[in-house]
């Protein structure tokens, strides 16, 4: 076996071990290629890559910059002159044992499905494009026993120029709500590939269902938060309705309060039960647990949704239930302005300015007063 092969593949310790007794001791890593790992979550999905990290400078100090790609790491498939892969041996994406890619849930790699599990991560490098290989065999040393029949997935990606990396590394360079991009980076090159999670919200729902069978299911708040998730994500309206009703009235657990009743109203509206939703919301607004801030925020929500008459009705109810409390007059100012009743809006805004609890609110209200004094009712 050539010195080049030994240097490139870190086989020294393996060859020595092959002539030794079955007992193997754990010494320093072959070629001083230290073991590394990186992990990232995409929602409930956990992704981890474990690898051994070679550097551009060889163990003897030789600078191999400019000689990595197409040299130390050959283009395409190659022959190691050792093992069972023959002339169809990919690169292991690191040194020593398999680089291992682990994922806790089903994902998509570059738009192609990959089931949850552990995989040997290999590459077929090219000047213009690389093939990323996920092998069902993840326990081997190197790529010497690679078998294409064990492939779970292959995807083709584009390499890109990159800032110099002395040590080979993997890093998640893009992290979004439902996807992330991981890149192999070494020397002056990076190879990114995208990992996405289809149906992410349904994974959350499955997790919520399981949680409701444990401690959260023995508290009204757990059911209320679960129902809110479905309503906000516009998923499973009938289930949202059941969960919301449980928050209100499940035996020994449910509790009537502003939060549970308003969530029930939202779930009923989502399920198309408009009359029930209106009745539940009226009950929530009149409930003793409803605070001045609860009513104010609900009025603001109605304004954002374009329901000016409904918003003003709530702001006036707030003034009746909680007279002269902050932020009742703020709501009235917004409600009257939206209705085109500028004089009444100005009066309420000036009253709110006198009650403002801090500089931030005072500054905002001064601006509102100034606009209303000019006859500009666009303050919401």
ZAMARGU-4260 file (C-alpha; in steps of 0.2 Angstrom, whole numbers, plus 5000, padded with zeros to 4 digits):
<rodrens>
0) 5000/5000/5000 | 5007/5017/4995 | 5012/5031/5007 | 5000/5042/4999 | 4986/5030/5003
5) 4991/5029/5021 | 4992/5048/5023 | 4975/5051/5014 | 4965/5038/5023 | 4973/5037/5040
10) 4976/5018/5039 | 4991/5016/5049 | 4983/5010/5065 | 4971/4999/5056 | 4985/4990/5047
15) 4995/4988/5063 | 4979/4982/5072 | 4976/4969/5059 | 4992/4959/5064 | 4988/4961/5083
20) 4977/4950/5094 | 4959/4953/5095 | 4960/4965/5110 | 4962/4983/5104 | 4968/4997/5115
25) 4961/5015/5113 | 4976/5026/5110 | 4977/5043/5100 | 4966/5044/5085 | 4974/5038/5069
30) 4983/5052/5060 | 4979/5063/5075 | 4962/5066/5066 | 4952/5071/5082 | 4934/5066/5083
35) 4921/5080/5082 | 4902/5082/5081 | 4889/5095/5077 | 4870/5094/5081 | 4855/5105/5076
40) 4836/5104/5080 | 4823/5108/5067 | 4808/5110/5079 | 4806/5092/5087 | 4819/5085/5074
45) 4836/5082/5081 | 4851/5080/5068 | 4868/5076/5073 | 4884/5072/5063 | 4899/5064/5070
50) 4916/5063/5061 | 4935/5063/5063 | 4942/5079/5057 | 4958/5080/5047 | 4968/5096/5044
55) 4976/5103/5028 | 4993/5101/5036 | 4999/5083/5037 | 5004/5075/5053 | 5022/5078/5048
60) 5018/5097/5045 | 5017/5096/5026 | 5006/5110/5019 | 4993/5101/5007 | 4984/5117/5003
65) 4979/5116/4984 | 4982/5097/4984 | 4967/5092/4994 | 4953/5091/4980 | 4957/5079/4966
70) 4973/5074/4975 | 4972/5069/4993 | 4953/5067/4990 | 4951/5060/4972 | 4937/5065/4961
75) 4923/5053/4959 | 4924/5035/4965 | 4941/5028/4967 | 4951/5012/4972 | 4960/5010/4988
80) 4968/4994/4984 | 4960/4987/5000 | 4943/4982/5006 | 4928/4976/4997 | 4923/4992/4988
85) 4934/4988/4973 | 4935/5003/4961 | 4919/5010/4968 | 4925/5018/4984 | 4918/5035/4989
90) 4926/5047/5001 | 4920/5045/5019 | 4918/5064/5022 | 4931/5064/5036 | 4944/5052/5043
95) 4945/5036/5052 | 4928/5028/5056 | 4912/5032/5046 | 4906/5049/5046 | 4889/5046/5054
100) 4873/5056/5050 | 4859/5054/5063 | 4841/5060/5062 | 4827/5057/5074 | 4812/5059/5062
105) 4809/5057/5043 | 4816/5072/5033 | 4820/5077/5016 | 4838/5080/5009 | 4838/5091/4994
110) 4819/5087/4992 | 4821/5068/4993 | 4815/5058/5007 | 4826/5050/5021 | 4819/5040/5035
115) 4824/5043/5053 | 4839/5033/5058 | 4858/5033/5057 | 4868/5033/5041 | 4886/5032/5035
120) 4889/5049/5026 | 4900/5047/5010 | 4903/5058/4996 | 4908/5056/4977 | 4917/5073/4974
125) 4918/5082/4958 | 4924/5098/4951 | 4907/5105/4947 | 4895/5094/4957 | 4896/5081/4972
130) 4885/5066/4976 | 4881/5065/4994 | 4878/5047/4999 | 4868/5041/5014 | 4872/5023/5018
135) 4862/5011/5029 | 4879/5004/5035 | 4886/5017/5048 | 4897/5006/5059 | 4912/5003/5047
140) 4929/5010/5046 | 4932/5022/5032 | 4924/5017/5015 | 4933/5001/5012 | 4918/4990/5014
145) 4906/5002/5006 | 4892/4994/4995 | 4881/5004/4984 | 4867/4991/4988 | 4866/4998/5006
150) 4863/5016/4999 | 4847/5024/5007 | 4849/5040/4997 | 4860/5049/4985 | 4858/5068/4981
155) 4868/5079/4969 | 4874/5096/4976 | 4885/5110/4970 | 4902/5114/4979 | 4906/5132/4983
160) 4921/5142/4986 | 4923/5145/5005 | 4934/5154/5018 | 4949/5144/5022 | 4947/5130/5035
165) 4962/5121/5042 | 4952/5108/5050 | 4938/5098/5041 | 4921/5103/5049 | 4903/5102/5047
170) 4892/5117/5052 | 4874/5122/5050 | 4875/5138/5040 | 4856/5141/5038 | 4843/5137/5052
175) 4825/5141/5048 | 4809/5135/5056 | 4807/5120/5045 | 4824/5118/5036 | 4842/5120/5039
180) 4858/5119/5028 | 4873/5109/5033 | 4890/5111/5025 | 4906/5101/5024 | 4920/5114/5024
185) 4938/5110/5022 | 4953/5120/5014 | 4945/5132/5002 | 4929/5123/4998 | 4912/5120/5005
190) 4899/5107/5001 | 4881/5112/5007 | 4866/5102/5007 | 4848/5106/5013 | 4838/5096/5026
195) 4820/5100/5027 | 4805/5094/5038 | 4789/5091/5028 | 4773/5092/5039 | 4782/5100/5053
200) 4766/5106/5061 | 4759/5089/5061 | 4775/5083/5071 | 4771/5096/5084 | 4753/5090/5085
205) 4758/5072/5087 | 4769/5078/5102 | 4755/5088/5109 | 4744/5073/5109 | 4757/5063/5118
210) 4759/5077/5131 | 4741/5078/5134 | 4742/5060/5140 | 4754/5065/5154 | 4755/5080/5166
215) 4748/5094/5154 | 4732/5084/5152 | 4728/5085/5170 | 4728/5104/5170 | 4716/5116/5161
220) 4730/5126/5154 | 4738/5111/5145 | 4721/5109/5135 | 4719/5127/5132 | 4737/5129/5125
225) 4735/5114/5114 | 4718/5121/5107 | 4726/5137/5104 | 4740/5129/5094 | 4728/5120/5083
230) 4717/5136/5080 | 4733/5147/5076 | 4740/5134/5064 | 4722/5131/5057 | 4724/5112/5060
235) 4711/5099/5065 | 4696/5110/5069 | 4686/5096/5077 | 4700/5091/5088 | 4703/5109/5093
240) 4685/5111/5098 | 4687/5095/5109 | 4703/5102/5117 | 4695/5119/5120 | 4680/5112/5128
245) 4690/5101/5139 | 4699/5116/5145 | 4683/5123/5150 | 4673/5108/5157 | 4683/5092/5158
250) 4678/5084/5174 | 4690/5088/5188 | 4701/5098/5177 | 4692/5111/5166 | 4690/5128/5172
255) 4679/5143/5166 | 4689/5159/5164 | 4693/5172/5151 | 4707/5162/5143 | 4698/5146/5142
260) 4681/5154/5136 | 4689/5165/5123 | 4699/5150/5117 | 4683/5140/5116 | 4675/5154/5106
265) 4690/5154/5094 | 4689/5135/5092 | 4670/5136/5089 | 4672/5149/5075 | 4686/5139/5067
270) 4674/5124/5067 | 4661/5135/5059 | 4650/5136/5074 | 4647/5155/5073 | 4633/5157/5085
275) 4641/5147/5098 | 4657/5157/5096 | 4648/5173/5099 | 4640/5166/5115 | 4656/5160/5122
280) 4665/5176/5118 | 4651/5186/5127 | 4653/5175/5142 | 4672/5177/5142 | 4671/5196/5141
285) 4658/5196/5156 | 4668/5184/5166 | 4675/5190/5183 | 4692/5184/5178 | 4693/5195/5163
290) 4705/5210/5166 | 4705/5227/5159 | 4720/5222/5148 | 4711/5206/5142 | 4697/5217/5135
295) 4709/5230/5128 | 4719/5217/5119 | 4703/5209/5112 | 4697/5225/5106 | 4714/5228/5097
300) 4713/5211/5089 | 4695/5216/5082 | 4702/5232/5075 | 4717/5223/5067 | 4704/5211/5059
305) 4694/5225/5052 | 4679/5224/5064 | 4677/5242/5070 | 4660/5241/5077 | 4664/5225/5087
310) 4680/5233/5093 | 4672/5249/5099 | 4658/5239/5108 | 4672/5230/5118 | 4681/5246/5122
315) 4665/5254/5128 | 4662/5238/5139 | 4679/5240/5146 | 4676/5258/5151 | 4660/5252/5159
320) 4668/5238/5169 | 4684/5247/5173 | 4681/5265/5173 | 4696/5277/5173 | 4709/5263/5173
325) 4724/5261/5161 | 4722/5258/5146 | 4703/5260/5145 | 4705/5278/5137 | 4718/5272/5125
330) 4706/5259/5118 | 4692/5272/5117 | 4703/5284/5107 | 4707/5270/5095 | 4689/5264/5094
335) 4682/5282/5091 | 4695/5286/5078 | 4692/5270/5068 | 4673/5275/5068 | 4677/5293/5062
340) 4672/5301/5078 | 4688/5312/5079 | 4682/5324/5093 | 4678/5310/5105 | 4694/5301/5100
345) 4704/5316/5105 | 4696/5318/5121 | 4699/5300/5126 | 4717/5302/5120 | 4720/5317/5131
350) 4713/5307/5146 | 4724/5293/5142 | 4740/5304/5140 | 4736/5310/5158 | 4736/5292/5164
355) 4751/5286/5154 | 4761/5275/5166 | 4778/5278/5158 | 4788/5288/5145 | 4786/5276/5131
360) 4767/5277/5132 | 4767/5296/5135 | 4777/5298/5119 | 4766/5287/5109 | 4750/5296/5115
365) 4758/5313/5112 | 4759/5308/5094 | 4741/5302/5093 | 4735/5318/5101 | 4745/5328/5088
370) 4737/5318/5074 | 4719/5319/5081 | 4721/5338/5083 | 4725/5339/5065 | 4709/5329/5061
375) 4719/5314/5056 | 4710/5298/5063 | 4723/5286/5056 | 4730/5281/5073 | 4727/5262/5073
</rodrens>
